[in-house]
């Protein structure tokens, strides 16, 4: 018997996108802690196997966890991105994708700092490195090229979050392609970084623009507690105006009372628009 899905696989031209902070694996936790990876990984696998997004932006993934996510989704899935530290280890923000639905054309990972090409670099008040993964894909089913951007902004420095938002805007503005931005932004959707990203009309919040919302407006930072409405919606999926948002959801599925992560997965179903005319 398979678990029921909130959205699950969709058919073209629709595209199922998910963003999920899976919570990095931590050592030396209380054996009963809901945060222990040994307790959570089977729950995460169940959620991913049920939902099967075509595109998934992951945050807080250590190398082995990124591999786990990819394998949990199935053999046709691939991933890009590496750790944020100087040696490319540590937490990463990989993009995992269904290789049957989308084909990777190009990608790069840069640091959110004054020296973006130097791995592990920091600026703007963040003590830990922060990164952005920027990828170009071809949608095999529709013939549309599009951009996917995934990130995890700093949890302490407001200045870093604002400066990082400016970097994301520059990345999006540099392309005419339809673009999807996934991430844990570590700030509520009422603050300056959010206003920076959405206030100029370059990016829209899928939760606000969806034709249909499938869930309540849960806060996305659960911290292993019961979900609360309108509380800390710090994970967002943003899109350029050319992208039509059909559905949006905040996934608070538990299995036998256990949470897959301290964050809720957020999901959307989009249509990227008409393919470019043949020349």
Secondary structure, DSSP 8 states (H G I E B T S, - for coil): -----SS----TT-EEEEEEE-----SS--TT-TT-HHHHHHHHHHHHHHH--SEEEEESB-HHHHHHHHHHH-TTEEEE--BSSTTS-S-B--EEEETTTEEEEEEEEEESSSSTTSTT---TT-SS--EEEEEEEEETTT--EEEEEEEE--SS-HHHHHHHHHHHHHHHHT--SEEEEEEE-SS-TTSHHHHHHHTTSS-EEHHHH-SEE-S--B-SB-TTS---BTS---EEEEE-TTSEEEEEEEE---BTTB-SSSB-EEEEEEE--------
